[in-house]
Amino acid sequence: MIRAILVASSPILRSGLREFLRQAEDITVTGELSSLEDLPRFATEVDVIVIASASVPRFDLGRFFPTEEVLPAVLILSNDPADLAALIRLPARAWGVLPQDADAPEITAAVRSLGEGLI
């Protein structure tokens, strides 16, 4: 089972992403956050972090995970090319990026792929 945490400032966006992922039998949403600042309480319950943001925060995920072996994968939903550069610098097990208008099958496939360690 792939454990995903959703990060989006909009409750409606989080709700939509949750519904997309709920349809997949092998993915479970273990948390929903409005900001990555709330991540520490979920740090041990995540395989993939899905970040849907107009601007990806320049954020150090490594400070929430004790070793590199437990780092999650990160999926960013963004239309800003600058976010790709920020994503590449994130300490993550794997990473991916999709446009903000990606549909349910694309997001689900990306979460599955990242959960398996693919980029």
C-alpha positions as CSV (number, residue, x, y, z in Angstrom):
1,M,0.0,0.0,0.0
2,I,1.4,3.4,-1.0
3,R,0.8,6.0,1.7
4,A,0.4,9.6,0.3
5,I,0.1,12.9,2.0
6,L,-1.5,15.8,0.2
7,V,-0.2,19.4,0.6
8,A,-2.3,22.2,-0.8
9,S,-3.4,25.5,0.7
10,S,-6.9,25.1,-0.7
11,P,-9.3,22.7,1.1
12,I,-11.2,22.1,-2.1
13,L,-8.0,21.2,-4.0
14,R,-7.1,18.7,-1.2
15,S,-10.6,17.2,-1.4
16,G,-10.3,16.8,-5.1
17,L,-6.9,15.1,-4.9
18,R,-8.2,12.8,-2.1
19,E,-11.1,11.7,-4.3
20,F,-8.8,11.1,-7.3
21,L,-6.5,8.9,-5.1
22,R,-9.3,7.2,-3.2
23,Q,-10.3,5.4,-6.4
24,A,-7.0,3.5,-6.4
25,E,-7.0,0.3,-4.3
26,D,-3.2,0.5,-3.7
27,I,-3.0,4.1,-2.5
28,T,-4.2,5.5,0.8
29,V,-4.2,9.1,1.9
30,T,-2.7,9.3,5.4
31,G,-2.7,13.0,5.8
32,E,-3.8,16.3,4.3
33,L,-1.8,19.5,5.0
34,S,-2.3,23.1,4.1
35,S,1.5,23.7,4.5
36,L,4.6,21.6,4.6
37,E,5.3,23.1,8.0
38,D,2.7,20.6,9.4
39,L,4.7,17.7,8.1
40,P,6.5,16.5,11.2
41,R,3.5,14.9,12.7
42,F,3.2,12.6,9.6
43,A,6.8,12.1,8.8
44,T,6.8,8.3,9.5
45,E,3.5,7.7,7.7
46,V,4.4,8.7,4.1
47,D,5.8,7.2,0.9
48,V,4.8,10.0,-1.4
49,I,4.1,13.7,-0.7
50,V,1.8,15.3,-3.3
51,I,2.3,19.1,-3.4
52,A,-0.2,21.1,-5.3
53,S,0.8,24.7,-5.1
54,A,1.0,27.8,-7.3
55,S,4.6,28.2,-6.1
56,V,6.5,25.3,-4.5
57,P,8.1,26.4,-1.3
58,R,11.8,26.3,-1.0
59,F,11.6,23.7,1.7
60,D,14.1,21.3,3.3
61,L,12.4,18.0,3.6
62,G,15.5,16.4,5.0
63,R,15.1,18.1,8.4
64,F,12.0,16.0,9.1
65,F,13.4,12.6,8.3
66,P,16.1,11.0,10.5
67,T,18.0,9.2,7.6
68,E,18.0,9.3,3.9
69,E,16.5,5.7,3.9
70,V,13.1,7.1,5.1
71,L,12.9,10.1,2.7
72,P,9.6,10.1,0.8
73,A,9.1,10.6,-2.9
74,V,7.7,14.0,-3.9
75,L,5.2,14.8,-6.7
76,I,4.7,18.5,-7.5
77,L,1.6,19.7,-9.4
78,S,2.7,23.0,-10.9
79,N,2.7,25.0,-14.1
80,D,5.8,27.1,-13.0
81,P,9.0,25.9,-14.7
82,A,11.0,27.3,-11.7
83,D,9.4,24.7,-9.5
84,L,11.2,22.0,-11.4
85,A,14.6,23.4,-10.4
86,A,13.4,23.5,-6.8
87,L,12.2,20.0,-7.0
88,I,15.5,18.6,-8.3
89,R,17.2,20.1,-5.3
90,L,14.8,18.5,-2.8
91,P,16.2,15.6,-0.7
92,A,13.8,13.0,-1.8
93,R,13.8,9.3,-2.6
94,A,12.3,10.1,-6.0
95,W,10.5,13.1,-7.5
96,G,8.1,13.9,-10.3
97,V,6.2,16.9,-11.7
98,L,2.9,17.2,-13.5
99,P,0.9,20.2,-14.7
100,Q,-1.8,21.5,-12.4
101,D,-4.5,20.4,-14.8
102,A,-3.4,16.7,-14.7
103,D,-6.3,14.3,-14.6
104,A,-7.0,11.5,-12.1
105,P,-5.3,8.7,-14.1
106,E,-2.1,10.8,-14.6
107,I,-1.9,11.7,-10.9
108,T,-2.6,8.2,-9.7
109,A,0.0,6.7,-12.1
110,A,2.6,9.3,-10.9
111,V,1.9,8.4,-7.3
112,R,2.3,4.7,-8.0
113,S,5.5,5.3,-10.0
114,L,7.0,7.4,-7.3
115,G,5.9,5.0,-4.6
116,E,8.0,2.4,-6.5
117,G,11.0,4.8,-6.6
118,L,10.8,5.8,-10.2
119,I,11.4,9.4,-11.4
